[in-house]
């Protein structure tokens, strides 16, 4: 037994978990899969997860919020796409519903499209519309919202060109 009262197997499992968590927060399911893949026995995994939860290091609600905020900041997605990502990471439906209920789809689509629109600055309308629409669809935004955002960005771009 180590000084913390855990067996060496649990300590090794905890060390592996801490290392995996050092890159970014993880859901409980992601962590469990990682530890199983690295050959730890279920008893050690469950003991390590219990300790990490007790310390507040593994918290699926906090993880879901982190994931949503990260996506909103760096790579906006629709609530449908975000729901799918969180589900794959093992987050329960209730937590997902609470987390994505706060998303403003229009704002997310606009933010995602702004970055891509800069790359398409020299495109004609047809190319701009086609490429930007496809980009937004791949991120899970629906047709109507995509059309509104593409039209808005084209109008903003046209307005800037006229004022230049």
Buried (B, 14 or more C-beta within 10 A) or exposed (E): EEEEEBBEBBBBBBEBBEEBBEEEBBBBBBBBBBBEEEEBEEEBBBBBBEBBEEEEBBBBEBBBBBBBEEBBEEEBBBBBBBBBBBEEBBBBEEBBEEBBEEBEBEEBBBBBBEEBBEEBEEBEEEEBBEBBBEBBEEBBBEEEBBBBBBEBBBEEBEEEEEEE
